[in-house]
Amino acid sequence: ILSIDTATDGVSVAIADGTRVLASSEMRSEKQHAEVLTTMIDFVRLASYGSGTQSSGIIEFRKELEMPIKGRNVIIVEDIVDTGHTLHHVTALLKSRGPARLKTIALLDKPSRREAPFRADWIGFEIPDEFVVGYGIDFAQRNRNLAYIGKVRFTDDA
């Protein structure tokens, strides 16, 4: 999936719970070049959605990195780039910690929702402004376990 042209050990930094599946896939990828060496993984836990379907725009840190990233290649792994606030904020924060290189990968991108000026270095799929679940992505902590990504269809209970 990725290639960073240096022999420094790499760290995959997965954002929140939704990226666990993607981060695992990224680390196992046979397409990954040997020089990336993303043999380590760490997680930051952030929240901006709560139990809703719209980002609040306020990034709340719930878990900090446990390993140092100074001088290492870092790949930030995100499930969806929506407003762009999360990756914009996390990228700036992690750059300040002195990694050798910092790149981003996102499974899904919703450019029509962008509010912050951010584009991931690698994007799996560009999608329309629909709420989706599966492959680690949830709605109110449900449907992460789906082996596919599906659009959520909301129905009225009236």
HUFENUR-V829551 format. One record per run of one state. SS is the DSSP state (A for helix, B for strand, O for the rest). FROM is the first residue (numbers start at 0). TO is the last residue. If there is no record, write none. Layout:
ss: <SS:SS>
from: <FROM:FROM>
to: <TO:TO>
//
This chain:
ss: <O:B:O:A:O:B:O:B:O:B:O:A:O:B:O:A:O:B:O:B:O:B:O:B:O:B:O:B:O>
from: <0:9:15:16:28:39:47:59:63:72:81:84:95:100:109:110:113:121:126:131:134:136:137:138:139:141:142:149:151>
to: <8:14:15:27:38:46:58:62:71:80:83:94:99:108:109:112:120:125:130:133:135:136:137:138:140:141:148:150:157>
//
